[in-house]
Amino acid sequence: MKNLLKVFRSEEGRVKGQKPKINKRYIYIFAILSLFVLLSLFWLPINNSVNIPRAVMRDAAERMKEAMEAIRAYRRRENIKIDPVYDPNMTGLIGRENTAITTTLGDLEAKRTTTNPDFAGLMVLLMKKAGVAKRESVAIGASGSFPGAIIATISAVEAIGARPVIIYSLGSSAWGENILNLTALEVHRVLTRKGIIRSDIAGCSLGGRGDVASSMDKKVRRQLKRKIEDSGTRLIFQPDLKRNVKTRMTIYERASDGGIGAFINIGGAVANMGTSPKVLQLEAGLNNVNQLPPVDKRGTIFTMAARNVPIIHILNVKGLVLKYQLPWDPVPLPIPGHSKVYGEGANRSPWFWLLFSTYFGALITGLALLVRT
């Protein structure tokens, strides 16, 4: 006991009546040891998180890369110009700023960010977090606004071994699939004919205002309707939101035998989003929806949530890639499989990082004060 007390006393001893002083050297040692213990947590398994399926994530990323190569070749063959100013990575997945089927403004950088093949890896991770398993169905509702995210999602679903059930809305915001002879229908057909994706389209609407393209030119609306009918895809043409959503739910349920592992919304199609401002409260990525709007204002998102189907929301791209450590608008595109999303750090909760930062800041501050005394 006497020896233990000596360890904590100053080497100069202590003046009579003065409290024992702790040698600063031992404080530094204990601080370093505590930091070592904290850092060792990074090598321990993470509670409440999925096992990161890196091989499946890379498979999805490689599928997406192959898909972009096929679209690039198709555009060159069909003389649909790829503008290197707006699509510097020459992905073939960037449209034009304004066309006859453009519905709203769009963020060019966000569109380009979703062309990163590792976005498909991220979609695998999100679906694993949602609990999607092999042979389950995944309902996908997508406008043409984010072609990169669409291909990433289908690639990810098929890489997992699940079944995508896809309903497209052909309208698109700026820089998406807004070229009249290169809509979501043409892109999907190219990729299925090449064998890169295997899933058929379950249904298709015109998109745009009211999901019936009411703000588009009548001639353009007729062209879009004819395009859908000629493809053999079921046309959804219902301006009433409640009936539109009911039609979509029927398609999803029949194609999936009633079992849906997750619903993925891509873009801002009104039939998926609904008309309630509550949709603005959805987070980027996987959501736990607790509050539902009235039935007459619900889009497919909230209708699925009411049936306890996990919701993955792809609209706020910047928030999503920041959360999961993917690069924003990268040039050139990363080599598939090397982004931070493949590391366990991307799977830690924000609380972990907050506590870690607070601890580290307090430790540095304390050591700095000790040095001054």
Contacts in CASP RR format, 6 or more apart in sequence:
PFRMAT RR
TARGET T0000
AUTHOR 0000-0000-0000
METHOD contacts of the structure
MODEL  1
MKNLLKVFRSEEGRVKGQKPKINKRYIYIFAILSLFVLLSLFWLPINNSV
NIPRAVMRDAAERMKEAMEAIRAYRRRENIKIDPVYDPNMTGLIGRENTA
ITTTLGDLEAKRTTTNPDFAGLMVLLMKKAGVAKRESVAIGASGSFPGAI
IATISAVEAIGARPVIIYSLGSSAWGENILNLTALEVHRVLTRKGIIRSD
IAGCSLGGRGDVASSMDKKVRRQLKRKIEDSGTRLIFQPDLKRNVKTRMT
IYERASDGGIGAFINIGGAVANMGTSPKVLQLEAGLNNVNQLPPVDKRGT
IFTMAARNVPIIHILNVKGLVLKYQLPWDPVPLPIPGHSKVYGEGANRSP
WFWLLFSTYFGALITGLALLVRT
5 20 0 8 1.000
7 23 0 8 1.000
7 26 0 8 1.000
8 20 0 8 1.000
8 22 0 8 1.000
8 23 0 8 1.000
8 26 0 8 1.000
9 20 0 8 1.000
9 21 0 8 1.000
9 22 0 8 1.000
9 23 0 8 1.000
10 20 0 8 1.000
10 21 0 8 1.000
10 22 0 8 1.000
10 23 0 8 1.000
11 23 0 8 1.000
13 21 0 8 1.000
14 20 0 8 1.000
14 21 0 8 1.000
24 370 0 8 1.000
27 370 0 8 1.000
28 367 0 8 1.000
28 370 0 8 1.000
31 363 0 8 1.000
31 367 0 8 1.000
34 363 0 8 1.000
35 360 0 8 1.000
35 363 0 8 1.000
38 356 0 8 1.000
38 359 0 8 1.000
38 360 0 8 1.000
42 344 0 8 1.000
42 345 0 8 1.000
46 344 0 8 1.000
46 347 0 8 1.000
46 348 0 8 1.000
48 349 0 8 1.000
49 129 0 8 1.000
49 347 0 8 1.000
49 348 0 8 1.000
49 349 0 8 1.000
50 125 0 8 1.000
50 128 0 8 1.000
50 129 0 8 1.000
50 131 0 8 1.000
50 347 0 8 1.000
51 128 0 8 1.000
52 125 0 8 1.000
52 128 0 8 1.000
52 342 0 8 1.000
52 343 0 8 1.000
52 344 0 8 1.000
52 347 0 8 1.000
53 124 0 8 1.000
53 125 0 8 1.000
53 128 0 8 1.000
53 160 0 8 1.000
54 337 0 8 1.000
54 342 0 8 1.000
54 343 0 8 1.000
56 124 0 8 1.000
56 159 0 8 1.000
56 160 0 8 1.000
57 118 0 8 1.000
57 120 0 8 1.000
57 121 0 8 1.000
57 122 0 8 1.000
57 124 0 8 1.000
57 125 0 8 1.000
57 159 0 8 1.000
57 337 0 8 1.000
57 341 0 8 1.000
57 342 0 8 1.000
58 121 0 8 1.000
58 336 0 8 1.000
58 337 0 8 1.000
58 342 0 8 1.000
59 159 0 8 1.000
60 120 0 8 1.000
60 121 0 8 1.000
60 123 0 8 1.000
60 124 0 8 1.000
60 152 0 8 1.000
60 155 0 8 1.000
60 156 0 8 1.000
60 158 0 8 1.000
60 159 0 8 1.000
60 160 0 8 1.000
61 117 0 8 1.000
61 118 0 8 1.000
61 120 0 8 1.000
61 121 0 8 1.000
61 155 0 8 1.000
61 336 0 8 1.000
61 337 0 8 1.000
62 117 0 8 1.000
62 336 0 8 1.000
63 120 0 8 1.000
63 155 0 8 1.000
63 158 0 8 1.000
63 159 0 8 1.000
63 196 0 8 1.000
63 197 0 8 1.000
64 117 0 8 1.000
64 119 0 8 1.000
64 120 0 8 1.000
64 148 0 8 1.000
64 151 0 8 1.000
64 152 0 8 1.000
64 155 0 8 1.000
64 336 0 8 1.000
65 117 0 8 1.000
65 336 0 8 1.000
66 196 0 8 1.000
67 151 0 8 1.000
67 155 0 8 1.000
67 191 0 8 1.000
67 196 0 8 1.000
67 197 0 8 1.000
68 91 0 8 1.000
68 92 0 8 1.000
68 93 0 8 1.000
68 115 0 8 1.000
68 117 0 8 1.000
68 151 0 8 1.000
70 190 0 8 1.000
70 191 0 8 1.000
70 194 0 8 1.000
70 196 0 8 1.000
71 91 0 8 1.000
71 92 0 8 1.000
71 93 0 8 1.000
71 187 0 8 1.000
71 190 0 8 1.000
71 191 0 8 1.000
72 82 0 8 1.000
72 90 0 8 1.000
72 91 0 8 1.000
72 92 0 8 1.000
74 80 0 8 1.000
74 190 0 8 1.000
75 81 0 8 1.000
75 82 0 8 1.000
75 92 0 8 1.000
75 182 0 8 1.000
76 82 0 8 1.000
78 181 0 8 1.000
78 182 0 8 1.000
80 179 0 8 1.000
80 181 0 8 1.000
80 182 0 8 1.000
82 90 0 8 1.000
82 92 0 8 1.000
82 94 0 8 1.000
83 94 0 8 1.000
84 90 0 8 1.000
86 94 0 8 1.000
86 95 0 8 1.000
86 97 0 8 1.000
86 108 0 8 1.000
86 175 0 8 1.000
87 93 0 8 1.000
87 94 0 8 1.000
87 95 0 8 1.000
87 112 0 8 1.000
88 112 0 8 1.000
88 331 0 8 1.000
89 112 0 8 1.000
89 115 0 8 1.000
89 330 0 8 1.000
89 331 0 8 1.000
89 332 0 8 1.000
89 333 0 8 1.000
91 112 0 8 1.000
91 115 0 8 1.000
91 148 0 8 1.000
91 333 0 8 1.000
93 111 0 8 1.000
93 115 0 8 1.000
93 147 0 8 1.000
93 148 0 8 1.000
93 151 0 8 1.000
93 176 0 8 1.000
94 108 0 8 1.000
94 111 0 8 1.000
94 112 0 8 1.000
94 115 0 8 1.000
94 175 0 8 1.000
94 176 0 8 1.000
95 111 0 8 1.000
95 147 0 8 1.000
95 175 0 8 1.000
95 176 0 8 1.000
95 177 0 8 1.000
95 178 0 8 1.000
95 179 0 8 1.000
95 182 0 8 1.000
96 102 0 8 1.000
96 174 0 8 1.000
96 175 0 8 1.000
96 178 0 8 1.000
96 179 0 8 1.000
97 174 0 8 1.000
97 175 0 8 1.000
98 174 0 8 1.000
98 178 0 8 1.000
99 178 0 8 1.000
99 179 0 8 1.000
99 180 0 8 1.000
100 180 0 8 1.000
100 216 0 8 1.000
100 217 0 8 1.000
100 220 0 8 1.000
101 170 0 8 1.000
101 171 0 8 1.000
101 172 0 8 1.000
101 178 0 8 1.000
101 180 0 8 1.000
101 183 0 8 1.000
101 213 0 8 1.000
101 216 0 8 1.000
101 220 0 8 1.000
101 224 0 8 1.000
102 171 0 8 1.000
102 172 0 8 1.000
102 173 0 8 1.000
102 174 0 8 1.000
102 178 0 8 1.000
103 143 0 8 1.000
103 145 0 8 1.000
103 171 0 8 1.000
103 172 0 8 1.000
103 173 0 8 1.000
103 207 0 8 1.000
103 208 0 8 1.000
103 209 0 8 1.000
103 215 0 8 1.000
104 173 0 8 1.000
104 174 0 8 1.000
105 173 0 8 1.000
105 174 0 8 1.000
106 145 0 8 1.000
106 173 0 8 1.000
106 174 0 8 1.000
106 175 0 8 1.000
106 176 0 8 1.000
107 175 0 8 1.000
107 317 0 8 1.000
108 174 0 8 1.000
108 175 0 8 1.000
109 328 0 8 1.000
109 329 0 8 1.000
110 146 0 8 1.000
110 317 0 8 1.000
110 318 0 8 1.000
111 145 0 8 1.000
111 146 0 8 1.000
111 147 0 8 1.000
111 148 0 8 1.000
111 175 0 8 1.000
111 176 0 8 1.000
112 329 0 8 1.000
113 119 0 8 1.000
113 317 0 8 1.000
113 318 0 8 1.000
113 321 0 8 1.000
113 326 0 8 1.000
113 327 0 8 1.000
113 328 0 8 1.000
113 329 0 8 1.000
113 330 0 8 1.000
114 146 0 8 1.000
114 147 0 8 1.000
114 148 0 8 1.000
114 149 0 8 1.000
114 152 0 8 1.000
114 314 0 8 1.000
114 317 0 8 1.000
115 147 0 8 1.000
115 148 0 8 1.000
115 333 0 8 1.000
116 326 0 8 1.000
116 327 0 8 1.000
116 330 0 8 1.000
116 333 0 8 1.000
116 334 0 8 1.000
116 339 0 8 1.000
117 152 0 8 1.000
117 333 0 8 1.000
117 334 0 8 1.000
117 336 0 8 1.000
118 326 0 8 1.000
118 334 0 8 1.000
118 336 0 8 1.000
118 337 0 8 1.000
118 338 0 8 1.000
118 339 0 8 1.000
118 341 0 8 1.000
118 342 0 8 1.000
119 148 0 8 1.000
119 149 0 8 1.000
119 152 0 8 1.000
119 326 0 8 1.000
120 151 0 8 1.000
120 152 0 8 1.000
120 153 0 8 1.000
120 155 0 8 1.000
120 156 0 8 1.000
120 159 0 8 1.000
121 152 0 8 1.000
121 156 0 8 1.000
121 337 0 8 1.000
121 341 0 8 1.000
121 342 0 8 1.000
122 152 0 8 1.000
122 320 0 8 1.000
122 321 0 8 1.000
122 324 0 8 1.000
122 326 0 8 1.000
122 341 0 8 1.000
123 149 0 8 1.000
123 152 0 8 1.000
123 153 0 8 1.000
123 155 0 8 1.000
123 156 0 8 1.000
123 157 0 8 1.000
123 264 0 8 1.000
123 312 0 8 1.000
124 156 0 8 1.000
124 159 0 8 1.000
124 160 0 8 1.000
125 324 0 8 1.000
125 341 0 8 1.000
125 346 0 8 1.000
125 347 0 8 1.000
126 285 0 8 1.000
126 286 0 8 1.000
126 312 0 8 1.000
127 138 0 8 1.000
127 156 0 8 1.000
127 157 0 8 1.000
127 160 0 8 1.000
127 162 0 8 1.000
127 262 0 8 1.000
127 264 0 8 1.000
127 312 0 8 1.000
128 160 0 8 1.000
129 286 0 8 1.000
130 261 0 8 1.000
130 262 0 8 1.000
130 286 0 8 1.000
130 310 0 8 1.000
130 312 0 8 1.000
131 261 0 8 1.000
131 262 0 8 1.000
131 310 0 8 1.000
132 138 0 8 1.000
132 157 0 8 1.000
132 160 0 8 1.000
132 162 0 8 1.000
132 261 0 8 1.000
132 262 0 8 1.000
132 310 0 8 1.000
133 160 0 8 1.000
133 162 0 8 1.000
133 261 0 8 1.000
134 160 0 8 1.000
134 161 0 8 1.000
134 162 0 8 1.000
135 161 0 8 1.000
135 162 0 8 1.000
135 163 0 8 1.000
136 162 0 8 1.000
136 163 0 8 1.000
136 259 0 8 1.000
136 260 0 8 1.000
136 261 0 8 1.000
137 162 0 8 1.000
137 163 0 8 1.000
137 164 0 8 1.000
137 165 0 8 1.000
137 252 0 8 1.000
137 255 0 8 1.000
137 256 0 8 1.000
137 257 0 8 1.000
137 258 0 8 1.000
137 259 0 8 1.000
137 260 0 8 1.000
137 261 0 8 1.000
138 157 0 8 1.000
138 162 0 8 1.000
138 163 0 8 1.000
138 164 0 8 1.000
138 165 0 8 1.000
138 260 0 8 1.000
138 261 0 8 1.000
138 262 0 8 1.000
138 263 0 8 1.000
138 264 0 8 1.000
139 165 0 8 1.000
139 167 0 8 1.000
139 252 0 8 1.000
139 256 0 8 1.000
139 260 0 8 1.000
139 261 0 8 1.000
139 262 0 8 1.000
139 263 0 8 1.000
139 264 0 8 1.000
139 300 0 8 1.000
139 304 0 8 1.000
139 309 0 8 1.000
140 150 0 8 1.000
140 153 0 8 1.000
140 154 0 8 1.000
140 157 0 8 1.000
140 164 0 8 1.000
140 165 0 8 1.000
140 166 0 8 1.000
140 167 0 8 1.000
140 263 0 8 1.000
140 264 0 8 1.000
140 266 0 8 1.000
141 166 0 8 1.000
141 167 0 8 1.000
141 168 0 8 1.000
141 169 0 8 1.000
141 248 0 8 1.000
141 263 0 8 1.000
141 264 0 8 1.000
141 265 0 8 1.000
141 266 0 8 1.000
141 269 0 8 1.000
141 272 0 8 1.000
141 300 0 8 1.000
142 149 0 8 1.000
142 150 0 8 1.000
142 153 0 8 1.000
142 166 0 8 1.000
142 167 0 8 1.000
142 168 0 8 1.000
142 169 0 8 1.000
142 184 0 8 1.000
142 264 0 8 1.000
142 265 0 8 1.000
142 266 0 8 1.000
142 267 0 8 1.000
142 269 0 8 1.000
143 168 0 8 1.000
143 169 0 8 1.000
143 171 0 8 1.000
143 172 0 8 1.000
143 173 0 8 1.000
143 207 0 8 1.000
143 208 0 8 1.000
143 266 0 8 1.000
143 267 0 8 1.000
143 268 0 8 1.000
143 269 0 8 1.000
143 272 0 8 1.000
144 150 0 8 1.000
144 168 0 8 1.000
144 169 0 8 1.000
144 170 0 8 1.000
144 171 0 8 1.000
144 172 0 8 1.000
144 173 0 8 1.000
144 176 0 8 1.000
144 177 0 8 1.000
144 178 0 8 1.000
144 183 0 8 1.000
144 184 0 8 1.000
144 266 0 8 1.000
144 267 0 8 1.000
145 171 0 8 1.000
145 172 0 8 1.000
145 173 0 8 1.000
145 176 0 8 1.000
145 177 0 8 1.000
145 266 0 8 1.000
145 267 0 8 1.000
145 268 0 8 1.000
146 176 0 8 1.000
146 266 0 8 1.000
146 267 0 8 1.000
146 314 0 8 1.000
146 317 0 8 1.000
147 176 0 8 1.000
147 177 0 8 1.000
147 184 0 8 1.000
147 187 0 8 1.000
149 266 0 8 1.000
149 267 0 8 1.000
149 314 0 8 1.000
149 317 0 8 1.000
150 177 0 8 1.000
150 184 0 8 1.000
150 187 0 8 1.000
150 266 0 8 1.000
151 187 0 8 1.000
151 191 0 8 1.000
151 197 0 8 1.000
153 164 0 8 1.000
153 264 0 8 1.000
153 266 0 8 1.000
153 314 0 8 1.000
154 164 0 8 1.000
154 166 0 8 1.000
154 197 0 8 1.000
154 199 0 8 1.000
155 197 0 8 1.000
157 163 0 8 1.000
157 164 0 8 1.000
157 199 0 8 1.000
158 164 0 8 1.000
158 197 0 8 1.000
158 198 0 8 1.000
158 199 0 8 1.000
162 261 0 8 1.000
163 199 0 8 1.000
163 256 0 8 1.000
164 199 0 8 1.000
165 199 0 8 1.000
165 202 0 8 1.000
165 251 0 8 1.000
165 252 0 8 1.000
165 255 0 8 1.000
165 256 0 8 1.000
165 260 0 8 1.000
166 188 0 8 1.000
166 199 0 8 1.000
166 200 0 8 1.000
166 201 0 8 1.000
166 202 0 8 1.000
166 203 0 8 1.000
167 201 0 8 1.000
167 202 0 8 1.000
167 203 0 8 1.000
167 204 0 8 1.000
167 205 0 8 1.000
167 236 0 8 1.000
167 248 0 8 1.000
167 251 0 8 1.000
167 252 0 8 1.000
168 184 0 8 1.000
168 185 0 8 1.000
168 188 0 8 1.000
168 201 0 8 1.000
168 203 0 8 1.000
168 204 0 8 1.000
168 205 0 8 1.000
169 204 0 8 1.000
169 205 0 8 1.000
169 206 0 8 1.000
169 207 0 8 1.000
169 208 0 8 1.000
169 211 0 8 1.000
169 269 0 8 1.000
169 271 0 8 1.000
169 272 0 8 1.000
170 177 0 8 1.000
170 183 0 8 1.000
170 184 0 8 1.000
170 185 0 8 1.000
170 204 0 8 1.000
170 205 0 8 1.000
170 206 0 8 1.000
170 207 0 8 1.000
170 213 0 8 1.000
170 224 0 8 1.000
170 227 0 8 1.000
170 228 0 8 1.000
171 177 0 8 1.000
171 178 0 8 1.000
171 183 0 8 1.000
171 206 0 8 1.000
171 207 0 8 1.000
171 208 0 8 1.000
171 213 0 8 1.000
171 269 0 8 1.000
172 178 0 8 1.000
172 183 0 8 1.000
173 267 0 8 1.000
177 183 0 8 1.000
177 184 0 8 1.000
177 187 0 8 1.000
180 220 0 8 1.000
180 223 0 8 1.000
183 224 0 8 1.000
183 227 0 8 1.000
184 204 0 8 1.000
185 201 0 8 1.000
185 204 0 8 1.000
185 227 0 8 1.000
185 228 0 8 1.000
185 231 0 8 1.000
185 233 0 8 1.000
188 197 0 8 1.000
188 201 0 8 1.000
189 231 0 8 1.000
191 197 0 8 1.000
192 198 0 8 1.000
192 199 0 8 1.000
192 200 0 8 1.000
201 231 0 8 1.000
201 233 0 8 1.000
202 233 0 8 1.000
202 234 0 8 1.000
202 251 0 8 1.000
202 252 0 8 1.000
202 255 0 8 1.000
203 233 0 8 1.000
203 234 0 8 1.000
203 235 0 8 1.000
203 236 0 8 1.000
203 251 0 8 1.000
204 228 0 8 1.000
204 231 0 8 1.000
204 233 0 8 1.000
204 234 0 8 1.000
204 235 0 8 1.000
204 236 0 8 1.000
205 211 0 8 1.000
205 212 0 8 1.000
205 235 0 8 1.000
205 236 0 8 1.000
205 237 0 8 1.000
205 244 0 8 1.000
205 269 0 8 1.000
205 271 0 8 1.000
206 212 0 8 1.000
206 213 0 8 1.000
206 216 0 8 1.000
206 221 0 8 1.000
206 224 0 8 1.000
206 225 0 8 1.000
206 228 0 8 1.000
206 237 0 8 1.000
207 213 0 8 1.000
207 269 0 8 1.000
207 270 0 8 1.000
207 271 0 8 1.000
208 214 0 8 1.000
208 215 0 8 1.000
208 216 0 8 1.000
208 269 0 8 1.000
208 270 0 8 1.000
209 215 0 8 1.000
209 270 0 8 1.000
210 239 0 8 1.000
210 241 0 8 1.000
210 270 0 8 1.000
210 271 0 8 1.000
211 236 0 8 1.000
211 238 0 8 1.000
211 239 0 8 1.000
211 241 0 8 1.000
211 244 0 8 1.000
211 269 0 8 1.000
211 270 0 8 1.000
211 271 0 8 1.000
212 221 0 8 1.000
212 237 0 8 1.000
212 238 0 8 1.000
212 239 0 8 1.000
213 220 0 8 1.000
213 221 0 8 1.000
213 224 0 8 1.000
214 239 0 8 1.000
216 224 0 8 1.000
225 235 0 8 1.000
225 237 0 8 1.000
228 235 0 8 1.000
229 235 0 8 1.000
234 251 0 8 1.000
236 244 0 8 1.000
236 247 0 8 1.000
236 248 0 8 1.000
236 251 0 8 1.000
236 271 0 8 1.000
238 244 0 8 1.000
238 247 0 8 1.000
241 270 0 8 1.000
241 271 0 8 1.000
241 274 0 8 1.000
241 275 0 8 1.000
241 296 0 8 1.000
241 297 0 8 1.000
241 299 0 8 1.000
242 295 0 8 1.000
242 296 0 8 1.000
244 271 0 8 1.000
245 271 0 8 1.000
245 274 0 8 1.000
245 298 0 8 1.000
245 299 0 8 1.000
245 300 0 8 1.000
245 303 0 8 1.000
248 271 0 8 1.000
248 300 0 8 1.000
249 300 0 8 1.000
249 303 0 8 1.000
249 304 0 8 1.000
252 260 0 8 1.000
252 263 0 8 1.000
253 259 0 8 1.000
253 260 0 8 1.000
260 304 0 8 1.000
260 307 0 8 1.000
260 309 0 8 1.000
261 309 0 8 1.000
261 310 0 8 1.000
262 309 0 8 1.000
262 310 0 8 1.000
262 311 0 8 1.000
262 312 0 8 1.000
263 300 0 8 1.000
263 301 0 8 1.000
263 304 0 8 1.000
263 305 0 8 1.000
263 309 0 8 1.000
263 310 0 8 1.000
263 311 0 8 1.000
263 312 0 8 1.000
264 312 0 8 1.000
264 314 0 8 1.000
265 272 0 8 1.000
265 273 0 8 1.000
265 300 0 8 1.000
265 301 0 8 1.000
265 311 0 8 1.000
265 312 0 8 1.000
265 313 0 8 1.000
265 314 0 8 1.000
265 315 0 8 1.000
266 314 0 8 1.000
266 315 0 8 1.000
267 314 0 8 1.000
267 315 0 8 1.000
268 315 0 8 1.000
270 299 0 8 1.000
271 299 0 8 1.000
271 300 0 8 1.000
272 299 0 8 1.000
272 300 0 8 1.000
272 301 0 8 1.000
273 279 0 8 1.000
273 299 0 8 1.000
273 301 0 8 1.000
274 293 0 8 1.000
274 297 0 8 1.000
274 298 0 8 1.000
274 299 0 8 1.000
274 300 0 8 1.000
274 301 0 8 1.000
274 302 0 8 1.000
275 297 0 8 1.000
275 299 0 8 1.000
276 293 0 8 1.000
276 294 0 8 1.000
276 297 0 8 1.000
276 298 0 8 1.000
276 302 0 8 1.000
278 291 0 8 1.000
278 292 0 8 1.000
278 293 0 8 1.000
278 302 0 8 1.000
279 293 0 8 1.000
279 299 0 8 1.000
279 301 0 8 1.000
279 302 0 8 1.000
281 291 0 8 1.000
282 289 0 8 1.000
282 301 0 8 1.000
282 311 0 8 1.000
282 313 0 8 1.000
282 315 0 8 1.000
283 313 0 8 1.000
283 316 0 8 1.000
284 313 0 8 1.000
284 314 0 8 1.000
284 315 0 8 1.000
284 316 0 8 1.000
284 317 0 8 1.000
284 319 0 8 1.000
284 320 0 8 1.000
284 323 0 8 1.000
285 312 0 8 1.000
285 313 0 8 1.000
285 314 0 8 1.000
285 320 0 8 1.000
285 323 0 8 1.000
286 310 0 8 1.000
286 311 0 8 1.000
286 312 0 8 1.000
287 305 0 8 1.000
287 310 0 8 1.000
287 311 0 8 1.000
287 312 0 8 1.000
287 313 0 8 1.000
289 301 0 8 1.000
289 302 0 8 1.000
289 305 0 8 1.000
289 311 0 8 1.000
292 298 0 8 1.000
292 302 0 8 1.000
292 305 0 8 1.000
292 306 0 8 1.000
293 302 0 8 1.000
298 306 0 8 1.000
301 311 0 8 1.000
301 313 0 8 1.000
304 311 0 8 1.000
305 311 0 8 1.000
314 320 0 8 1.000
318 328 0 8 1.000
320 326 0 8 1.000
321 327 0 8 1.000
321 328 0 8 1.000
322 328 0 8 1.000
324 340 0 8 1.000
324 341 0 8 1.000
324 346 0 8 1.000
325 339 0 8 1.000
325 340 0 8 1.000
325 341 0 8 1.000
325 345 0 8 1.000
325 346 0 8 1.000
326 339 0 8 1.000
326 340 0 8 1.000
326 341 0 8 1.000
327 334 0 8 1.000
327 339 0 8 1.000
340 346 0 8 1.000
END
